[in-house]
Amino acid sequence: MAFQDQTLTCRDCGKEFVWTASEQEFYQKKGFENAPVRCPECRAAKKQRMNGDGGGRFQGPRQQYEITCSNCGKKDTVPFQPRGDRPVLCRDCFQKQRQQG
């Protein structure tokens, strides 16, 4: 299928922008079914707002919690708050258990 550049109108700022044939091909390869509704500038601004407000996926390093491994007794940190009702393993013991199946 041959794509052609399309002129679209941004939902946020009302400015017209070009959705290029190569961008359309990229969207198709990724399985995206809808055309973009924001111009590149508004998309970047929205992405920055979402990441800054905690609405995005990548919010920086996760909080770490100190634990004592239930298996070997070693001190370590984990990226979740232990609940206390289940054993918590250090990184090494977790990897060993994971490899064993």
C-alpha positions, 0 to 999 in steps of 0.5 A, spaced: 500 500 500 502 506 497 502 512 503 501 519 501 502 525 506 496 527 509 495 534 512 491 533 519 489 538 524 491 538 532 486 536 537 490 541 542 492 547 538 488 547 532 494 547 528 495 543 521 501 538 521 503 533 516 503 526 517 508 523 512 508 517 508 513 514 512 510 516 519 504 512 516 508 506 514 511 506 521 504 506 524 502 500 520 508 496 522 507 497 529 499 495 528 496 502 530 490 503 527 488 511 528 492 517 525 495 521 530 490 527 533 496 531 536 501 535 532 509 533 534 509 539 539 503 538 542 505 530 543 511 532 546 508 537 551 503 531 553 508 526 554 512 531 558 506 533 562 504 525 563 511 523 565 512 529 570 505 528 573 506 521 575 501 519 569 507 516 565 510 509 565 517 511 566 517 515 573 524 514 575 527 509 579 523 505 584 523 506 591 527 500 594 525 497 601 531 493 605 529 486 607 533 480 610 533 474 605 528 469 608 533 463 605 540 465 607 539 471 611 543 476 607 541 483 607 538 486 600 533 491 597 527 489 593 523 494 589 516 492 593 514 493 600 514 486 603 507 484 606 510 480 611 505 474 610 510 471 605 518 470 604 522 475 601 528 473 597 535 476 596 537 477 589 541 471 589 536 466 592 531 469 587 535 468 581 537 461 584 529 459 585 527 462 578 532 458 575 530 451 578 523 452 575 
